[in-house]
């Protein structure tokens, strides 16, 4: 059975519990909450990197402490893994204002968010989950620089973000 490590970088928001509760954990899955005091100031990139280092699951999934998964997301993830084993998947995510990522099947800034990522836990295939000077684009650079030969684009929305239009700090 495929296992998933769900990595949650947290800055201590009250919505953290909602994010944790939204995870449909199957046997062998793990939830890793990584919280720095004070927060690292890297938009969760340092915390994601730490979570990746600790993760034991076959796959890695990322959700921030102000986001949450939709019902049946784990089944959707498992189906994707079964259909395309060993490959990374980019699902869709929705903002409260209705905006949906991804719009086009392109790895470009503004079209990638960490809650949409499901990737095999093959650390040698990763560059890093940060980029000097552009901490708000860590998710984009993580995907743009991984070494997998192919990325599978999935139509399903698996996550809802807790802030409007990708603008951090506007938590609802």
C-alpha positions as CSV (number, residue, x, y, z in Angstrom):
1,X,0.0,0.0,0.0
2,X,1.2,3.5,-0.9
3,X,1.7,5.8,2.1
4,X,1.7,9.6,2.1
5,X,3.5,12.0,4.4
6,X,1.3,15.2,4.7
7,X,3.6,18.1,5.5
8,X,2.1,21.2,7.1
9,X,4.3,24.2,7.7
10,X,2.6,26.3,10.4
11,X,3.0,29.8,11.8
12,X,0.5,29.0,14.5
13,X,-2.7,30.0,13.0
14,X,-6.0,28.9,14.6
15,X,-6.9,27.3,11.3
16,X,-4.1,24.7,11.8
17,X,-6.6,22.3,13.4
18,X,-8.9,22.5,10.4
19,X,-6.0,21.7,8.1
20,X,-5.1,18.7,10.2
21,X,-8.7,17.5,10.6
22,X,-9.2,17.7,6.8
23,X,-6.5,15.0,6.2
24,X,-8.0,11.6,5.5
25,X,-5.2,9.5,6.9
26,X,-4.9,5.9,5.7
27,X,-2.9,3.2,7.5
28,X,0.8,4.1,7.3
29,X,0.2,7.8,6.4
30,X,1.7,10.4,8.6
31,X,1.0,14.1,9.3
32,X,4.1,16.2,10.0
33,X,3.4,19.7,11.4
34,X,6.5,21.8,11.3
35,X,6.4,25.0,13.3
36,X,9.3,27.4,14.0
37,X,9.2,29.9,16.8
38,X,9.5,32.6,15.7
39,X,8.3,31.7,12.2
40,X,11.2,31.4,9.7
41,X,9.9,34.2,7.5
42,X,10.4,32.0,4.4
43,X,6.7,31.5,3.5
44,X,6.9,27.9,4.9
45,X,9.8,26.9,2.7
46,X,12.2,26.1,5.5
47,X,9.5,24.2,7.3
48,X,8.6,22.2,4.2
49,X,12.3,21.4,3.7
50,X,12.5,20.1,7.3
51,X,9.3,18.1,6.8
52,X,10.7,16.5,3.6
53,X,13.8,15.4,5.6
54,X,11.7,13.7,8.2
55,X,9.1,12.2,5.9
56,X,8.8,8.4,5.8
57,X,5.8,8.0,3.4
58,X,6.2,6.8,-0.3
59,X,4.7,10.2,-1.4
60,X,4.7,13.7,-0.1
61,X,1.8,16.1,0.0
62,X,1.9,19.7,1.3
63,X,-0.9,21.8,2.9
64,X,-0.4,25.1,4.7
65,X,-2.0,25.8,8.0
66,X,-4.7,28.0,6.5
67,X,-5.6,25.5,3.7
68,X,-7.6,22.3,3.9
69,X,-8.4,19.3,1.8
70,X,-11.7,18.5,0.1
71,X,-13.5,15.2,1.1
72,X,-12.3,12.1,-0.7
73,X,-8.9,13.8,-1.5
74,X,-7.0,10.7,-0.3
75,X,-9.0,8.4,-2.6
76,X,-8.3,10.8,-5.5
77,X,-4.6,10.8,-4.6
78,X,-4.5,7.0,-4.4
79,X,-6.2,6.7,-7.8
80,X,-3.6,9.1,-9.4
81,X,-0.7,7.1,-7.8
82,X,-2.2,3.8,-9.1
83,X,-2.7,5.2,-12.6
84,X,0.8,6.8,-12.8
85,X,3.1,5.3,-10.2
86,X,6.4,6.9,-9.4
87,X,5.5,10.2,-11.0
88,X,4.6,13.6,-9.4
89,X,1.1,14.9,-9.7
90,X,-0.3,18.5,-9.8
91,X,-3.9,18.7,-8.8
92,X,-6.1,21.8,-8.7
93,X,-6.8,24.0,-5.8
94,X,-9.5,26.7,-5.2
95,X,-9.4,30.1,-3.5
96,X,-12.4,31.5,-1.6
97,X,-13.1,34.0,-4.4
98,X,-13.5,31.1,-6.8
99,X,-10.1,31.4,-8.6
100,X,-8.8,27.9,-9.5
101,X,-5.2,26.9,-9.9
102,X,-3.9,25.6,-12.3
103,X,-5.4,27.3,-15.3
104,X,-3.1,25.8,-18.0
105,X,-0.8,22.9,-17.8
106,X,2.3,25.0,-17.4
107,X,4.8,25.2,-14.7
108,X,4.9,29.0,-14.4
109,X,4.8,31.5,-11.5
110,X,1.2,32.1,-10.3
111,X,0.0,28.7,-11.6
112,X,1.5,26.5,-8.8
113,X,0.6,26.2,-5.1
114,X,2.0,23.8,-2.6
115,X,-1.4,22.3,-1.7
116,X,-1.7,20.9,-5.2
117,X,1.5,18.9,-5.1
118,X,1.7,15.1,-4.7
119,X,5.2,13.9,-5.3
120,X,7.1,10.6,-4.8
121,X,9.4,10.7,-1.8
122,X,12.6,10.5,-3.8
123,X,14.7,13.2,-2.3
124,X,17.5,12.8,-4.9
125,X,15.0,14.1,-7.5
126,X,14.4,17.5,-5.6
127,X,16.3,20.7,-5.9
128,X,15.0,22.5,-2.8
129,X,11.8,24.1,-1.5
130,X,13.1,27.6,-1.5
131,X,14.8,30.2,-3.7
132,X,17.0,33.0,-2.5
133,X,15.3,36.4,-2.6
134,X,12.0,35.0,-3.8
135,X,10.6,33.1,-0.8
136,X,7.0,33.6,-2.0
137,X,7.7,31.5,-5.1
138,X,9.2,28.5,-3.3
139,X,6.4,26.2,-4.5
140,X,7.0,27.2,-8.1
141,X,10.8,26.8,-8.0
142,X,10.4,23.4,-6.2
143,X,8.3,22.0,-9.0
144,X,10.2,23.8,-11.8
145,X,13.5,22.3,-10.7
146,X,12.6,18.8,-9.8
147,X,14.3,16.1,-11.9
148,X,11.3,13.9,-12.7
149,X,11.0,13.4,-16.5
150,X,7.2,14.0,-16.5
151,X,4.6,15.7,-14.4
152,X,1.0,14.4,-14.4
153,X,-1.6,17.2,-14.4
154,X,-4.8,16.1,-12.6
155,X,-8.2,17.8,-13.1
156,X,-9.5,17.2,-9.6
157,X,-9.6,20.0,-7.0
158,X,-8.1,18.5,-3.9
159,X,-7.5,21.5,-1.7
160,X,-9.2,24.8,-0.7
161,X,-7.0,27.7,0.3
162,X,-7.9,29.8,3.3
163,X,-6.9,33.1,1.7
164,X,-8.2,35.0,-1.3
165,X,-6.5,35.0,-4.7
166,X,-3.1,33.7,-3.4
167,X,-2.5,36.7,-1.2
168,X,-1.1,35.5,2.1
169,X,-2.4,37.2,5.2
170,X,-6.0,37.5,4.1
171,X,-7.1,34.4,6.0
172,X,-10.8,33.8,6.1
